[in-house]
Amino acid sequence: MLARVTGDSADELERALASASENVVALDAEDGRYAVAVHKVTYVKRFARESRVGFGAG
């Protein structure tokens, strides 16, 4: 999945993945809001110049 999200949303996802304390993170994107199950995310790639996050779920 690839989503263009706000920088704050990308930061929130990274924090949730690092701490594993949250089950679901809401990402604000151009086309709406995504609810992401943190425990199902297998990788994240963040593009620095553009506010995009791509991740895989297993």
DSSP file (Angstrom, degrees, kcal/mol; ACC not computed):
  #  RESIDUE AA STRUCTURE BP1 BP2  ACC     N-H-->O    O-->H-N    N-H-->O    O-->H-N    TCO  KAPPA ALPHA  PHI   PSI    X-CA   Y-CA   Z-CA
    1    1 A M              0   0    0      0, 0.0    54,-1.7     0, 0.0     2,-0.4   0.000 360.0 360.0 360.0 142.2    0.0    0.0    0.0
    2    2 A L  E     +A   54   0A   0     52,-0.2     2,-0.4     2,-0.0    52,-0.2  -0.998 360.0 173.8-128.6 131.9    1.2    3.5   -0.7
    3    3 A A  E     -A   53   0A   0     50,-2.2    50,-2.7    -2,-0.4     2,-0.8  -1.000  31.4-134.1-139.9 139.8   -0.4    6.6    0.8
    4    4 A R  E     +A   52   0A   0     -2,-0.4    26,-1.9    48,-0.2    48,-0.3  -0.842  44.3 170.1 -91.6 109.9    0.4   10.3    0.7
    5    5 A V  B     -C   29   0B   0     46,-1.4    24,-0.2    -2,-0.8     2,-0.1  -0.683  37.4 -89.7-120.2 168.9    0.1   11.3    4.4
    6    6 A T     >  -     0   0    0     22,-1.7     4,-2.1    -2,-0.2     5,-0.2  -0.388  37.9-115.3 -72.1 157.2    0.9   14.2    6.5
    7    7 A G  H  > S+     0   0    0      1,-0.2     4,-2.3     2,-0.2     5,-0.2   0.875 117.4  54.9 -60.2 -38.0    4.3   14.4    8.2
    8    8 A D  H  > S+     0   0    0      2,-0.2     4,-2.3     1,-0.2    -1,-0.2   0.892 107.0  49.8 -63.7 -39.9    2.6   14.2   11.6
    9    9 A S  H  > S+     0   0    0      2,-0.2     4,-2.2     1,-0.2    -2,-0.2   0.905 110.4  49.6 -66.0 -40.8    0.8   11.0   10.6
   10   10 A A  H  X S+     0   0    0     -4,-2.1     4,-2.2     1,-0.2    -2,-0.2   0.906 111.4  49.8 -63.9 -41.0    4.0    9.4    9.4
   11   11 A D  H  X S+     0   0    0     -4,-2.3     4,-2.4     2,-0.2    -2,-0.2   0.910 109.3  51.9 -62.2 -42.8    5.7   10.3   12.6
   12   12 A E  H  X S+     0   0    0     -4,-2.3     4,-2.4     1,-0.2    -2,-0.2   0.899 109.0  50.1 -62.4 -41.4    2.8    8.8   14.6
   13   13 A L  H  X S+     0   0    0     -4,-2.2     4,-2.4     2,-0.2    -1,-0.2   0.926 110.4  49.8 -62.9 -44.6    3.1    5.5   12.7
   14   14 A E  H  X S+     0   0    0     -4,-2.2     4,-2.0     1,-0.2    -2,-0.2   0.904 111.4  48.9 -61.5 -41.4    6.8    5.4   13.3
   15   15 A R  H  X S+     0   0    0     -4,-2.4     4,-2.2     2,-0.2     5,-0.3   0.919 111.1  49.8 -64.0 -43.4    6.3    6.0   17.0
   16   16 A A  H  X S+     0   0    0     -4,-2.4     4,-2.4     1,-0.2     6,-0.4   0.891 111.4  48.9 -63.7 -39.8    3.6    3.3   17.3
   17   17 A L  H  < S+     0   0    0     -4,-2.4    -1,-0.2     1,-0.2    -2,-0.2   0.882 112.5  48.6 -67.3 -37.3    5.9    0.8   15.5
   18   18 A A  H  < S+     0   0    0     -4,-2.0    -2,-0.2    -5,-0.2    -1,-0.2   0.874 121.5  33.2 -70.4 -37.3    8.8    1.6   17.8
   19   19 A S  H  < S-     0   0    0     -4,-2.2    -2,-0.2    -5,-0.2    -1,-0.2   0.752  83.1-154.1 -92.5 -25.7    6.8    1.3   21.0
   20   20 A A     <  +     0   0    0     -4,-2.4    -3,-0.1    -5,-0.3    -4,-0.1   0.738  61.5 117.5  55.6  24.6    4.3   -1.4   20.0
   21   21 A S        +     0   0    0     -5,-0.3     2,-0.4     2,-0.0    -1,-0.1   0.675  58.2  67.7 -92.9 -18.7    2.0    0.0   22.6
   22   22 A E        -     0   0    0     -6,-0.4     3,-0.1     1,-0.1    -2,-0.1  -0.818  59.1-163.3-103.8 142.9   -0.8    1.0   20.2
   23   23 A N  S    S+     0   0    0     -2,-0.4    15,-1.9     1,-0.3    16,-0.6   0.826  78.4  24.9 -87.9 -36.5   -2.9   -1.5   18.3
   24   24 A V  E     - D   0  37B   0     13,-0.2     2,-0.4    14,-0.1    -1,-0.3  -0.991  62.6-165.2-134.9 138.0   -4.3    0.9   15.6
   25   25 A V  E     - D   0  36B   0     11,-2.3    11,-3.1    -2,-0.4     2,-0.5  -0.976  16.0-139.7-121.3 136.2   -3.0    4.1   14.2
   26   26 A A  E     - D   0  35B   0     -2,-0.4     2,-0.5     9,-0.2     9,-0.2  -0.850  17.1-161.2 -95.7 125.4   -5.1    6.5   12.1
   27   27 A L  E     - D   0  34B   0      7,-3.2     7,-2.7    -2,-0.5     2,-0.6  -0.926  11.0-142.6-108.5 126.7   -3.2    8.1    9.2
   28   28 A D  E     + D   0  33B   0     -2,-0.5   -22,-1.7     5,-0.2     2,-0.2  -0.797  32.5 172.8 -87.1 119.8   -4.5   11.2    7.6
   29   29 A A  E >   -CD   5  32B   0      3,-3.1     3,-1.2    -2,-0.6   -24,-0.2  -0.711  47.1-100.0-122.5 172.0   -4.0   10.9    3.8
   30   30 A E  T 3  S+     0   0    0    -26,-1.9   -25,-0.1     1,-0.2     3,-0.1   0.869 122.1  41.0 -59.5 -37.8   -4.9   12.9    0.7
   31   31 A D  T 3  S-     0   0    0    -27,-0.2     2,-0.3     1,-0.2    -1,-0.2   0.244 128.6 -65.8-101.0  13.7   -7.8   10.6   -0.1
   32   32 A G  E <   -D   29   0B   0     -3,-1.2    -3,-3.1     2,-0.0     2,-0.4  -0.953  68.4 -47.2 141.7-159.0   -9.1   10.0    3.4
   33   33 A R  E     -D   28   0B   0     -2,-0.3     2,-0.4    -5,-0.2    -5,-0.2  -0.952  43.4-156.2-119.3 133.2   -8.2    8.5    6.7
   34   34 A Y  E     -D   27   0B   0     -7,-2.7    -7,-3.2    -2,-0.4     2,-0.6  -0.893   7.5-149.5-109.5 137.1   -6.7    5.0    7.1
   35   35 A A  E     -D   26   0B   0     -2,-0.4     2,-0.5    -9,-0.2    -9,-0.2  -0.940  21.4-163.8-102.0 120.3   -6.8    2.9   10.2
   36   36 A V  E     -D   25   0B   0    -11,-3.1   -11,-2.3    -2,-0.6     2,-0.9  -0.916  19.3-136.7-113.2 125.3   -3.7    0.7   10.3
   37   37 A A  E >   -D   24   0B   0     -2,-0.5     3,-1.9   -13,-0.2     4,-0.4  -0.708  18.6-156.0 -77.4 106.8   -3.3   -2.4   12.5
   38   38 A V  G >  S+     0   0    0    -15,-1.9     3,-1.4    -2,-0.9    -1,-0.2   0.844  87.0  59.0 -58.0 -39.8    0.2   -1.8   13.8
   39   39 A H  G 3  S+     0   0    0    -16,-0.6    -1,-0.3     1,-0.3   -15,-0.1   0.625 103.2  54.5 -68.9 -11.5    0.9   -5.5   14.6
   40   40 A K  G <  S+     0   0    0     -3,-1.9    18,-2.0    17,-0.1     2,-0.4   0.511  81.0 105.2 -97.9  -6.2    0.3   -6.4   10.9
   41   41 A V  E <   +B   57   0A   0     -3,-1.4    16,-0.3    -4,-0.4     3,-0.1  -0.625  41.5 178.1 -77.9 126.4    2.8   -3.9    9.4
   42   42 A T  E     -     0   0A   0     14,-3.7     2,-0.3    -2,-0.4    15,-0.2   0.719  64.3  -1.5-101.9 -26.2    5.9   -5.7    8.2
   43   43 A Y  E     -B   56   0A   0     13,-0.9    13,-1.3     2,-0.0     2,-0.4  -0.987  55.5-154.7-158.7 158.6    7.9   -2.8    6.8
   44   44 A V  E     -B   55   0A   0     -2,-0.3     2,-0.5    11,-0.2    11,-0.2  -1.000   2.4-167.7-136.2 136.7    7.7    0.9    6.2
   45   45 A K  E     -B   54   0A   0      9,-2.6     9,-2.1    -2,-0.4     2,-0.5  -0.987  11.0-163.1-123.9 120.8    9.4    3.1    3.7
   46   46 A R  E     -B   53   0A   0     -2,-0.5     2,-0.6     7,-0.2     7,-0.2  -0.897  11.4-144.5-108.3 129.7    9.3    6.8    4.2
   47   47 A F  E   > -B   52   0A   0      5,-1.7     5,-0.7    -2,-0.5    -2,-0.0  -0.828  10.1-155.1 -92.6 118.7   10.1    9.2    1.4
   48   48 A A  T   5S+     0   0    0     -2,-0.6    -1,-0.2     1,-0.2     0, 0.0   0.901  86.8  43.1 -65.7 -46.3   11.8   12.2    2.9
   49   49 A R  T   5S+     0   0    0      2,-0.0     2,-0.4     1,-0.0    -1,-0.2   0.868 119.1  42.2 -73.3 -35.4   11.0   14.9    0.3
   50   50 A E  T   5S-     0   0    0      2,-0.1     2,-2.0   -43,-0.0    -3,-0.2  -0.843  89.2-118.1-109.2 148.5    7.4   13.9   -0.1
   51   51 A S  T   5 +     0   0    0     -2,-0.4   -46,-1.4    -5,-0.1     2,-0.4  -0.550  66.3 132.9 -85.5  76.6    5.1   13.0    2.7
   52   52 A R  E   < -AB   4  47A   0     -2,-2.0    -5,-1.7    -5,-0.7     2,-0.4  -0.955  36.2-167.0-126.4 147.0    4.4    9.4    1.5
   53   53 A V  E     -AB   3  46A   0    -50,-2.7   -50,-2.2    -2,-0.4     2,-0.4  -0.999   2.4-172.7-132.0 130.1    4.5    6.2    3.5
   54   54 A G  E     +AB   2  45A   0     -9,-2.1    -9,-2.6    -2,-0.4     2,-0.3  -0.973  15.4 165.5-118.4 138.4    4.5    2.8    1.9
   55   55 A F  E     - B   0  44A   0    -54,-1.7     2,-0.4    -2,-0.4   -11,-0.2  -0.992  26.9-134.9-150.7 158.5    4.1   -0.3    4.0
   56   56 A G  E     - B   0  43A   0    -13,-1.3   -14,-3.7    -2,-0.3   -13,-0.9  -0.868  12.6-151.0-113.4 147.5    3.4   -4.0    3.7
   57   57 A A  E       B   0  41A   0     -2,-0.4   -16,-0.2   -16,-0.3   -17,-0.1  -0.957 360.0 360.0-118.7 137.6    1.1   -6.1    5.9
   58   58 A G              0   0    0    -18,-2.0   -17,-0.1    -2,-0.4    -1,-0.1   0.416 360.0 360.0-101.6 360.0    1.7   -9.7    6.6
